[in-house]
Amino acid sequence: MGSMTTSPGGHGYGSDVPEGGRPHPQERQEEQARPWPYAVHLVPGRVPHPDQDRRAYVAPLVATVFGVPLMLVDGLIVMFSPMATDSCSAGGCHALYTALTIGPCLLAAAVLALIGAWQISHRLRHRLLRTALSAAAPLLALSALLLYLHLPAAS
């Protein structure tokens, strides 16, 4: 057939390759049996799962970039919102109290959705859930902000 050339390490991909540059059929079968023959493994000895989503960080990152500033503004408004009830009478302001109760609940749901988006497994089968939580976080924060911007008048 031809003489064999060996890579400097004498092992791994490209070792014992004939002069033509193509490995023996037996070596080609071994490479096909491996899950990802040309993948770069970040942790030595650990093969990535074939269901791994390589872009799993994109949706939570976008949600973080858009959601966190809204959540910070909402948190600031939540701290000042008790002053909106200063002019309320003893029996009035039910709509205002309801809005001031719903606002922090929406903010807490936005924070939990953002945390959940980052904590979901990075598998392809969880992509829809991760994307839904990532979309929900800034939308919940925005709805809380809109609620605070349109508070009912105190009576």
C-alpha positions in Angstrom: 0.0 0.0 0.0 2.5 2.7 1.0 4.6 3.8 4.0 2.9 5.1 7.1 3.5 8.5 8.7 2.9 9.0 12.3 1.9 12.2 14.0 4.4 13.5 16.7 2.3 12.2 19.6 1.6 8.9 17.9 -2.0 9.0 18.9 -5.3 10.8 18.3 -6.7 12.0 15.0 -4.3 11.9 12.2 -2.0 9.2 13.6 -0.8 6.4 11.4 -2.0 8.0 8.2 -0.8 6.5 4.9 1.0 8.7 2.4 -2.3 9.3 0.5 -3.6 11.3 3.5 -6.6 9.1 4.1 -6.8 6.8 7.1 -7.4 3.1 6.8 -11.0 2.0 6.6 -10.9 0.5 10.1 -9.8 3.9 11.5 -12.6 5.7 9.5 -15.1 3.4 11.2 -13.7 4.2 14.6 -14.0 8.0 13.9 -17.6 7.5 12.7 -18.4 5.6 15.9 -17.4 8.6 18.1 -20.1 11.1 18.9 -18.3 14.2 17.7 -14.9 13.3 16.1 -13.8 16.9 15.5 -15.3 18.6 18.5 -13.2 20.6 20.9 -13.8 19.4 24.4 -13.6 22.0 27.1 -13.3 19.5 29.9 -10.8 16.7 29.1 -12.5 13.3 29.1 -16.0 14.7 28.9 -17.9 14.4 25.7 -20.7 17.0 25.2 -24.2 15.6 25.1 -25.6 15.4 21.5 -28.7 17.2 22.7 -26.6 20.2 23.9 -27.9 23.6 22.7 -24.9 25.7 21.7 -26.9 29.0 21.7 -28.7 28.4 25.0 -27.3 31.6 26.5 -28.7 34.0 23.8 -32.3 34.3 24.9 -31.5 34.7 28.7 -28.8 37.2 27.8 -31.2 39.3 25.7 -33.8 39.1 28.5 -31.2 40.3 31.0 -30.1 43.2 28.9 -33.6 44.5 28.4 -35.2 43.3 31.6 -32.8 44.3 34.3 -33.0 48.1 33.7 -36.8 47.8 33.7 -36.6 45.8 37.0 -34.4 48.4 38.6 -36.8 51.2 37.7 -39.7 49.1 38.9 -37.9 48.5 42.2 -37.3 52.2 42.7 -40.9 52.9 42.1 -42.0 50.2 44.5 -39.9 51.8 47.2 -41.6 55.2 46.7 -45.2 53.8 46.1 -46.4 53.9 49.7 -46.3 57.7 49.4 -49.1 57.5 46.8 -51.5 56.5 49.6 -50.9 59.5 51.9 -54.0 61.4 50.7 -56.3 58.3 51.0 -59.3 58.3 53.4 -59.9 55.5 55.8 -62.4 53.7 53.5 -61.2 54.8 50.0 -58.4 54.0 47.5 -59.3 50.3 46.9 -58.2 50.5 43.3 -55.0 52.2 44.3 -54.2 49.6 46.9 -55.0 46.8 44.4 -52.6 48.3 41.9 -49.9 48.8 44.5 -50.3 45.1 45.5 -50.2 43.8 41.9 -47.1 45.8 40.9 -44.6 44.1 43.3 -46.1 40.7 42.4 -45.4 41.4 38.7 -41.9 42.5 39.6 -41.2 39.3 41.6 -42.6 37.2 38.7 -40.2 39.0 36.3 -37.2 38.3 38.6 -38.2 34.6 38.9 -38.7 34.3 35.2 -35.3 35.7 34.5 -33.6 33.4 37.1 -35.5 30.5 35.7 -34.4 31.3 32.1 -30.8 31.1 33.2 -31.3 27.9 35.3 -33.1 25.8 32.7 -30.9 23.0 31.3 -29.0 23.8 28.1 -30.6 21.0 26.2 -32.4 21.4 22.9 -35.6 19.9 24.3 -35.8 22.8 26.9 -35.3 25.6 24.3 -39.0 26.5 24.1 -39.3 26.8 27.9 -36.1 28.8 28.1 -37.3 31.2 25.4 -40.7 31.6 26.9 -39.2 32.5 30.3 -36.7 34.8 28.6 -39.6 36.6 26.8 -41.7 36.7 30.0 -39.1 38.5 32.2 -38.9 41.8 30.4 -42.6 41.8 29.5 -43.6 41.3 33.1 -41.2 44.1 34.2 -42.7 46.4 31.5 -46.2 45.6 32.5 -45.3 46.5 36.1 -43.8 49.8 35.0 -46.9 50.6 32.9 -49.1 49.7 35.9 -47.2 52.2 38.0 -47.3 54.9 35.4 -51.1 54.6 35.2 -52.0 54.4 38.9 -55.6 55.3 39.7 -56.1 58.6 41.5 -56.4 58.6 45.3 -59.9 59.5 46.6 
